[in-house]
Amino acid sequence: LRVLDISECRGFLLTTGMPGLEELRYNSYAADGPVDFPEAVLGCTGLKRLFMNSNSLKQIPPALTALKELEELYLDGSLGYVNEFPDLSGLKKLKILHASGICNNSESPLAKHSLLKDIFRITSLEELKIDLYRKWLEDLSKETFKDMAKNLSHDPGRLKEISDLQAEKVEAGDGKKKKIGYLRKPLTAAHLEGIGALRQLRILDLGENM
């Protein structure tokens, strides 16, 4: 077996590594709440392409560097709960990384700007997608905030960050003088410092970051 697609097979988990696997599609494998990175994936040491989009991952494990053959990694909509992106510069064959800043669902936080500088250490990249890290203005309803708080029960520090942003109201700028809270501050040039280290980069997607 070289290619396995278990996307949206919720409740079906890979329980053991498959060293001969070259492509794994593991998109939307879990419920909407935060989940641990599936450890069995780290045993798929022959992987060249790993798709893990739309999963509310709590962390990206540093042990991902065990996948020495990895060429493509897709994490769109999966980084909302991640506080630190590991150093994957040891993956010398990694050419493509998609790491969109959108959240997986309305009860999930948005990906942090601070993840970007960690990503810029992967100097082997030829294609990078880091769209949707823009400013996000939204007043959370009491019910939505309650659900988000439940999902962040494992990370009280992150919950406080979001609470503080909600408390810091800003003008919506739509002429109605309505004030709403931040879910994320604007992306600035400072957040992109270090991107120049990606000397091999040929394709860069910065869409919807204004």
N, C-alpha and C positions, 0 to 999 in steps of 0.2 A: 504494500500500500504506500503510495507516494503523496496522494492528496486526500485530505479529509475535511469535509464541511459539516460542522455541527452547529451552525448559526441558528439562533432562535429555538434551539432544542432545550428549552428551560427545564431544569431538573436532570438533564443528562450531562454528567460531568466526566471528563477524562480522568481516569483514576491511576493510570500508569504511563510512563514515558514510552514513546515510540521512536527510537533512534533512526529508523529508516524513513520517517515521514519528511517530506520536503516542503509541503504547503499545508497550513492549518488555518481554517476559517472558523473562528470562535466568537463571532459577532453576536451581541445581544443574548448571551448564554444564561444570564441570571435575571432575577427580578430587579425592580427599579432601585432598591436600596443598595448601600455600599457593600462590596464583596471583596474578599481576599483574592489576590492573583492566584489562579489555579497552579498549584505546585507541579502537577504532572507535566505541564507544558515545558518546564525546565529540563525534563528528561527527554524531550524530543530534540536531541542534539544535532540532528541532520537538517533541521528546518532552514529553509531559504526564505520563505515568505510566511509571515504571521499576521493574521487579521484579527484584531480584538477591538473593533469599533463598538461604540454604544454599550459599553459595560461600565458600571460605576465602581471602578477599581479603587481600593483603599491605598494601594501602593504599587509601584513598579519595582520589583525586587532587584537589588544589585546582582543577584545570581543569574540574571538574564544574560550576563556576559558568557555563560556556559554555552550559549548557542553560537558557536564560532563561525558557523556557515551562514548565519542570517544576513540576507541581502535587503529585505524589505520588511518594514514594521509599520503597522497601521493601528493608531490609537485614537482616532477621531471620536470625540464625545465621551472619552473614557477617563479623563484626567481631572475631573471636578473635585474629587476627594484627595488627590495626590498632593502632598506637601513638599515633596522633594523628588526630583528626577535623578535617578542614579547615573553615575559616570559610566556611559556605554562606549567610551572612546576605544575600549579594547576590542570592540566588534569591528575589525578592520575591513570586513566585507560589506558592512551595512551601507547601502547607497541611497535608500529611499526611506524617509520617515514622514508619516502624516500624523500630526498632533494638534488637531483643531481645538480651539479654546471654548467651544460650545459645551453646554451642559447636556447631560443625558436626558433629564426630564426637569419639570418645574420645581421639584422638591430637592434638586441637587444643586450644590454650589457650582460656580464657574471656575474654570481652570485658572490658576494663579499666574500672574506675569513672571514671577520669580523662576518658574520652570524653564523659561526660555534660555537663560544664561547657562543652565546645565545642559540643555540640548545643543548649544553652540560649541560644546567641547567635542562633539562627534565629527571630527574633521574629515572623515571619509565620505560624508554625505554629498550626493550629487543632486538630489531632489528633496526639498523640504516644504511641507505644508504647515503653516502656523497662522491660519486665518481665524477670524472671530475671537480675537483677544481685545476687542474694542471696549469702550465704556459701555456699561450696562446700567440703565436707569429703570428701576422697578420697585414699586411699593408692594411688599409682600402682604397678602391678607393674613389674618390671624391664623387661619387654618393651614395655609401654605407654610408660614413660618413655624408652626407647630410640627408639621411633617418634616421640615428641614432640620429642626432641632432634634427630632427623634433620629433622623439619619446621621446626625453629627454627634450623637451621644458618646461615640468613641473618641471624639476630637473636640473637647470643650474650647480650646484655644481658637480653632477655626470658627466655631460658632460665635465666639465673642467678636471676632473680626467682622463677621457679617452683621451682627447686631449693631456694632459701632457705625458701620457704613449706612445702615438703615436710619440710624439716628441723625446722621449728617445729611439733612435734606438739601436739595438743590433745585433751582428753578428749571422747569421743564422746557422753557423757551418756546412754547407753542402759543403765546399770546394770552393764555388763560391764567397765568400766574399760579398754576397748580404746582405744588411741590411734591416731589417723589424722592425715594431713597436710592442710593447706589447699591448695586450688587457687585460692581467692580468699577474702579476708577479708570480713566482713560489710559490707553497705551501711549508711552512716550518714547522718545529716541533713546533715553537711558536704558529702557528695557531691552533694546536691541543691541546694546554694546556687546561686542564680542562676536557678532555675526560675521565680521570680516575674516575670522579664522577659518571659515568654511571655504577654502581655496578651490575645492573641487566642485562647488555648487554650480549647477547648470540651470535648475528650475527652482524658483522660489515663489510660493503662493502666500501673499500677505493680504488676501482679500478680506473685505469688511472689517478693517481694523481702525477706521476713522469714526 
